Amino acid sequence: MEVELTVDGKNIEINHFVTEILAAMTGSSVETLHGVEEDWKEMTVKLKRSKTAHQSEL
């Protein structure tokens, strides 16, 4: 499986282990959702840190 990681517009190189972990976690989680076909071809997940969450981590 091919996985690309971009953080704040910067492409981040990821190793085989991280690729496998991200693919397994994301793919298997999303596949359980109603409306997602078992034979999906491509998926995009976009995460944005909320200001509230970011401030509570400081």
C-alpha positions in Angstrom: 0.0 0.0 0.0 1.2 3.5 -0.7 1.0 6.1 2.0 1.9 9.8 1.8 2.3 12.1 4.8 2.1 15.9 4.5 2.4 18.1 7.6 1.7 21.8 7.3 2.4 21.6 3.5 5.7 19.7 4.0 6.0 16.2 2.6 7.4 13.9 5.3 9.3 10.7 4.4 8.0 7.7 6.3 9.6 4.3 6.7 8.1 0.9 5.9 7.0 0.3 9.5 5.1 3.6 9.8 3.6 3.0 6.3 2.3 -0.4 7.4 0.9 1.0 10.8 -0.9 4.0 9.2 -2.3 1.8 6.4 -3.5 -0.9 8.7 -5.0 1.5 11.3 -6.7 3.9 8.8 -7.8 1.3 6.3 -9.3 -1.1 8.8 -11.0 1.7 10.7 -12.6 3.3 7.7 -13.6 0.0 6.1 -16.0 -0.6 9.0 -18.0 2.5 8.2 -21.3 2.3 6.4 -21.0 3.3 2.7 -17.3 2.3 2.3 -16.8 -0.4 -0.2 -14.5 -3.3 0.6 -12.6 -2.8 -2.6 -11.9 1.0 -2.3 -9.1 2.3 -4.4 -7.9 5.5 -2.7 -8.7 7.3 0.5 -7.9 10.8 1.8 -7.9 11.7 5.5 -7.3 15.3 6.6 -6.6 16.1 10.2 -6.6 19.7 11.6 -5.7 20.4 15.2 -8.4 22.5 16.8 -7.2 25.6 18.7 -8.8 24.3 21.9 -6.9 21.0 21.7 -3.6 22.7 20.8 -3.9 25.1 23.7 -4.7 22.4 26.2 -1.5 20.5 25.2 0.7 23.5 26.1 
